[in-house]
Amino acid sequence: MSEIVNRVANSPIITVDLEEYYTSGERSVFDLKGYLFQELVLKELDFRKALKELDWEQFRDKHVAVFCSVDAIVPTWAFMLVSTYLEGVAKTVVLGNEEALEQFLYQEALQKLNPSDFEGRPVVVKGCGDLPVPLFAYGEVVRKLKPVAKSIMYGEPCSTVPLYKRR
């Protein structure tokens, strides 16, 4: 009887699990919609007064997306003004929606990925998981690894979709 060999475990393939780059911490949003007159226009004096009176501690140590959920003309300075209150309170402040926040957090986290660790090696980018991984992160990992990896695949080591192979 022959010995069962785990070829996946013995292969030179490196698996990149993007969930490992997920930035932990509570997410929150600051929606300017509630500060608009009839959800259409921002009245500067009322807005500034409301921001001064707001309890900013509710955003303490959170990752915060600052955006406006209604189709209104909101001046850029209004987003910037909110960020001045959040800086030093929130862990992260992104001017944009929740998707922009996740993209920013992944962009920062993927800075830790060292392309030289993948030099000449086949790479599998893990596809399934429990945490939200933005499409951006998949593109970013390909951008960083294509110049150095022998090949890039998507899925699980036992069942992959080939994406790139160095000639």
Secondary structure, DSSP 4 states (H G I P E B T S, - for coil): -PPP--TTTTS--EEE-GGGGPPPS-EEEEEGGGGEETTTEE-HHHHHHHHHHS-GGGGTT-EEEEE--SS----HHHHHHHHHHHBTTBSEEEES-HHHHHHHHHHHHGGG--GGGGTT-EEEEE---SS---HHHHHHHHHHHTTT-SEEEEEETTEEEEEEE--
